[in-house]
Amino acid sequence: MAMRQLRVYTEPDLKVRSEFAAVEERADEGVRVTLGEILPLLADAVASNRTWLSDFADDEITISSDLHDVLQAYRHFRRPGA
């Protein structure tokens, strides 16, 4: 029967930690994507009633002012009785 060897975990060295911190820092900056990339995925998630959507319900996003105007007009005209 082979004997098991105990392995002791040591924290990553300073270089690895600093690289990881740089990746985390970039993640906080956000990622730029086109609406065409994410819209089909979000539409599918809404149609499938995915629960993870609620995790992001309070997150703010930045959209262009012309898209905002179009969305506001769409909201106005899709009201019942409009």
Secondary structure, DSSP 4 states (H G I P E B T S, - for coil): -PPPPP----PPPHHHHHHHHHHHHHHHH-----HHHHHHHHHHHHHTT-GGGGGGTT------HHHHHHHHHHHHHTSTT-
